[in-house]
Amino acid sequence: MKPEPFTTVTGTAAAMAEDNVDTDIIFPARFLLLTQKKGLGAHAFHDRRFNPDGSENASFVLNKPPFREAKFLVCGDNFGSGSSREQAVWTLADFGLRVVIATSFGEIFHSNCMRNGLLPITVSKATATQLQTAAAETRRFTADLEGMILTVEGLNPIPFTLPSERRQALLMGWDETDVLLASHGDDISRFEAAQARVQPWLYQQKAPA
């Protein structure tokens, strides 16, 4: 399943000011046998969202009515640290989140976000505090990836940066195969044409059984 193209996203933000929220908190290890992206949102922050008896934890921010449909998550420091599990990003995307804002990210988590249609925005601690307050007050957030600007009601626009190739992939909704073809498609075509001349049997179509 390819990422949804990202241009401009507007919506509610949920504040999660805690530092060092690791991938096991985001997507507990006992669910790692689930490998389909669709449906993983049910397990996002599972042990925070649900009580031991399976009922919802009413005090958790993503269970509260203003934030159940949040598109933005405003975090603390070192968000997504720990393991390299890509499901940590898949579960957030399937839950409906499109933007994660933090003062820093786990390196692999940050990379996985950009490869799966989730926009990671890094801000200063002072800005994160402002954004957490704005989120708690249910102010509207807008992330404009074309302009590389985050706007929030009552605050000055906040510019952000992203590697150009990752920005393009997010804008286009490209997966890793699309990125590879965009960067090296001509080289691949030339190689295949040359190989077909010297090893034509590799390119022969099998007759249907």
Summary of the structure (lengths in Angstrom):
residues: 209
radius of gyration: 20.2
end to end distance: 29.8
largest distance: 66.5
contacts: 616
relative contact order: 0.17
helix: 42%
strand: 17%
